[in-house]
Amino acid sequence: MRTLSFVTAAIFFTLMSCNTGSDNSTGTDTASAAVATDTMHHDMPMPAEPAAMQPAPAGAKVFFKNLKDGQSVSNPVKIEMGIEGMAIDTAGSMAAGTGHHHLLIDLDSIPEGTVVPKDSTHLHFGKGQAETTVTLTPGKHKLTLQLGDGLHRSYGARLTSSVTVDVKK
Protein backbone atom coordinates (compact mmCIF):
# COMPACT_ATOMS: atom_id res chain seq x y z
CA MET A 1 0.00 0.00 0.00
CA ARG A 2 2.88 2.35 0.80
CA THR A 3 4.32 1.85 -2.72
CA LEU A 4 0.95 2.62 -4.27
CA SER A 5 0.70 5.86 -2.27
CA PHE A 6 4.19 6.91 -3.35
CA VAL A 7 3.43 6.23 -7.03
CA THR A 8 0.09 8.05 -6.74
CA ALA A 9 1.82 11.04 -5.13
CA ALA A 10 4.54 11.02 -7.82
CA ILE A 11 1.93 11.02 -10.57
CA PHE A 12 0.05 13.89 -8.88
CA PHE A 13 3.21 16.00 -8.61
CA THR A 14 4.08 15.11 -12.22
CA LEU A 15 0.73 16.38 -13.43
CA MET A 16 1.02 19.56 -11.39
CA SER A 17 4.59 20.41 -12.39
CA CYS A 18 4.09 19.77 -16.09
CA ASN A 19 1.16 22.07 -16.31
CA THR A 20 2.62 25.05 -14.47
CA GLY A 21 3.35 28.38 -16.03
CA SER A 22 1.21 31.17 -17.31
CA ASP A 23 -2.34 30.45 -18.27
CA ASN A 24 -2.60 30.42 -22.01
CA SER A 25 -6.19 29.89 -23.02
CA THR A 26 -5.47 30.38 -26.72
CA GLY A 27 -3.18 27.35 -26.85
CA THR A 28 -0.35 29.41 -28.27
CA ASP A 29 3.09 29.48 -26.70
CA THR A 30 5.63 32.14 -27.64
CA ALA A 31 9.36 31.48 -27.54
CA SER A 32 12.16 33.84 -28.50
CA ALA A 33 15.88 34.40 -27.98
CA ALA A 34 19.12 34.13 -29.95
CA VAL A 35 18.06 30.71 -31.22
CA ALA A 36 14.87 30.00 -29.30
CA THR A 37 13.75 29.86 -25.72
CA ASP A 38 10.97 27.60 -24.53
CA THR A 39 8.67 29.15 -21.96
CA MET A 40 7.08 25.76 -21.36
CA HIS A 41 10.01 23.89 -19.79
CA HIS A 42 8.83 21.58 -17.08
CA ASP A 43 10.52 20.23 -14.00
CA MET A 44 8.80 16.91 -14.11
CA PRO A 45 9.75 14.27 -11.54
CA MET A 46 9.63 10.77 -12.94
CA PRO A 47 7.51 8.28 -10.98
CA ALA A 48 9.51 5.64 -9.09
CA GLU A 49 8.15 3.04 -11.47
CA PRO A 50 6.96 4.77 -14.65
CA ALA A 51 4.15 3.16 -16.57
CA ALA A 52 5.10 1.14 -19.61
CA MET A 53 5.12 3.21 -22.77
CA GLN A 54 1.99 2.66 -24.84
CA PRO A 55 2.60 1.79 -28.50
CA ALA A 56 1.50 4.36 -31.05
CA PRO A 57 -1.33 3.26 -33.31
CA ALA A 58 -0.39 2.16 -36.82
CA GLY A 59 -0.68 5.00 -39.30
CA ALA A 60 -0.35 7.76 -36.69
CA LYS A 61 1.69 10.77 -37.80
CA VAL A 62 2.72 14.29 -36.85
CA PHE A 63 3.28 17.12 -39.31
CA PHE A 64 3.75 20.84 -39.73
CA LYS A 65 0.44 22.35 -40.84
CA ASN A 66 1.85 25.62 -42.14
CA LEU A 67 5.51 25.02 -43.03
CA LYS A 68 6.98 23.29 -46.07
CA ASP A 69 10.53 22.02 -46.46
CA GLY A 70 12.76 24.75 -47.89
CA GLN A 71 10.30 27.55 -47.15
CA SER A 72 11.57 31.10 -46.53
CA VAL A 73 10.18 32.61 -43.33
CA SER A 74 10.51 35.77 -41.25
CA ASN A 75 10.70 36.21 -37.49
CA PRO A 76 8.79 35.47 -35.45
CA VAL A 77 8.25 32.08 -37.10
CA LYS A 78 4.74 30.75 -36.56
CA ILE A 79 4.57 26.98 -36.21
CA GLU A 80 1.32 25.03 -36.40
CA MET A 81 1.64 21.40 -35.30
CA GLY A 82 -0.68 18.67 -36.55
CA ILE A 83 -1.36 15.07 -35.66
CA GLU A 84 -3.41 12.25 -37.19
CA GLY A 85 -4.28 8.86 -35.75
CA MET A 86 -3.68 9.96 -32.14
CA ALA A 87 -4.95 12.65 -29.80
CA ILE A 88 -3.08 15.46 -28.09
CA ASP A 89 -3.21 15.36 -24.30
CA THR A 90 -1.36 17.14 -21.52
CA ALA A 91 1.92 16.01 -20.00
CA GLY A 92 1.28 13.54 -17.22
CA SER A 93 -1.60 11.85 -19.04
CA MET A 94 -0.84 8.25 -19.85
CA ALA A 95 -4.02 7.54 -21.83
CA ALA A 96 -3.46 5.15 -24.72
CA GLY A 97 -3.25 6.79 -28.13
CA THR A 98 -2.24 10.21 -26.76
CA GLY A 99 0.84 12.38 -26.49
CA HIS A 100 2.02 15.96 -26.78
CA HIS A 101 4.31 17.89 -29.09
CA HIS A 102 7.98 18.77 -28.70
CA LEU A 103 9.82 21.03 -31.13
CA LEU A 104 13.49 20.28 -31.72
CA ILE A 105 15.54 23.08 -33.24
CA ASP A 106 18.44 22.05 -35.48
CA LEU A 107 18.17 18.47 -34.22
CA ASP A 108 17.05 15.06 -35.44
CA SER A 109 14.43 12.85 -33.78
CA ILE A 110 14.92 11.41 -30.31
CA PRO A 111 15.17 7.60 -30.06
CA GLU A 112 11.96 5.84 -29.02
CA GLY A 113 11.49 5.61 -25.25
CA THR A 114 14.09 8.31 -24.51
CA VAL A 115 12.89 11.27 -22.44
CA VAL A 116 13.06 14.47 -24.50
CA PRO A 117 15.58 16.82 -22.85
CA LYS A 118 14.54 20.31 -21.84
CA ASP A 119 16.67 23.18 -23.05
CA SER A 120 16.64 25.98 -25.60
CA THR A 121 16.64 23.54 -28.54
CA HIS A 122 14.09 21.06 -27.11
CA LEU A 123 10.78 22.90 -26.62
CA HIS A 124 7.98 21.18 -24.69
CA PHE A 125 4.26 21.72 -25.16
CA GLY A 126 2.92 19.81 -22.16
CA LYS A 127 -0.29 21.81 -21.93
CA GLY A 128 -1.37 20.31 -25.24
CA GLN A 129 -0.57 23.34 -27.39
CA ALA A 130 -0.72 22.91 -31.15
CA GLU A 131 0.95 26.15 -32.22
CA THR A 132 3.77 28.44 -31.18
CA THR A 133 6.02 31.21 -32.42
CA VAL A 134 9.81 31.14 -32.21
CA THR A 135 12.46 33.66 -33.08
CA LEU A 136 15.43 32.10 -34.85
CA THR A 137 18.71 33.55 -36.01
CA PRO A 138 18.83 34.36 -39.75
CA GLY A 139 19.80 31.42 -41.94
CA LYS A 140 18.76 27.81 -42.38
CA HIS A 141 17.27 25.88 -39.49
CA LYS A 142 15.98 22.33 -39.22
CA LEU A 143 12.75 22.10 -37.23
CA THR A 144 11.74 18.66 -36.00
CA LEU A 145 8.33 17.94 -34.52
CA GLN A 146 8.60 15.03 -32.05
CA LEU A 147 5.65 13.44 -30.29
CA GLY A 148 6.17 12.29 -26.72
CA ASP A 149 3.99 10.47 -24.22
CA GLY A 150 2.78 11.87 -20.91
CA LEU A 151 6.23 11.40 -19.37
CA HIS A 152 7.96 13.16 -22.31
CA ARG A 153 9.25 9.84 -23.68
CA SER A 154 9.75 10.02 -27.44
CA TYR A 155 7.65 7.89 -29.74
CA GLY A 156 10.74 7.78 -31.96
CA ALA A 157 11.36 8.52 -35.61
CA ARG A 158 7.98 7.13 -36.69
CA LEU A 159 6.20 10.03 -34.96
CA THR A 160 8.44 12.84 -36.09
CA SER A 161 8.42 15.29 -38.96
CA SER A 162 11.18 17.66 -40.07
CA VAL A 163 11.38 20.71 -42.30
CA THR A 164 14.24 23.06 -43.10
CA VAL A 165 13.35 26.72 -43.16
CA ASP A 166 15.40 29.71 -44.30
CA VAL A 167 14.92 32.57 -41.85
CA LYS A 168 15.34 35.95 -43.57
CA LYS A 169 16.82 39.00 -41.84
ABEGO torsion letter per residue (X at the ends): XAAAAAAAAAAAAAAAAAABEBBBAAGBBBBBEAABBBAABBBBBBBABBBBBBBBBBGBBBBBAABBBGBBBBOBBBBBBBBBGBBBBBBGBABBGBBBBBBBBGBBBBBBGBBBBBBAABBBBAAGBABBBBBBBBEBBBBBBBBBBAAGBBAEAABBBBBBBBBBX
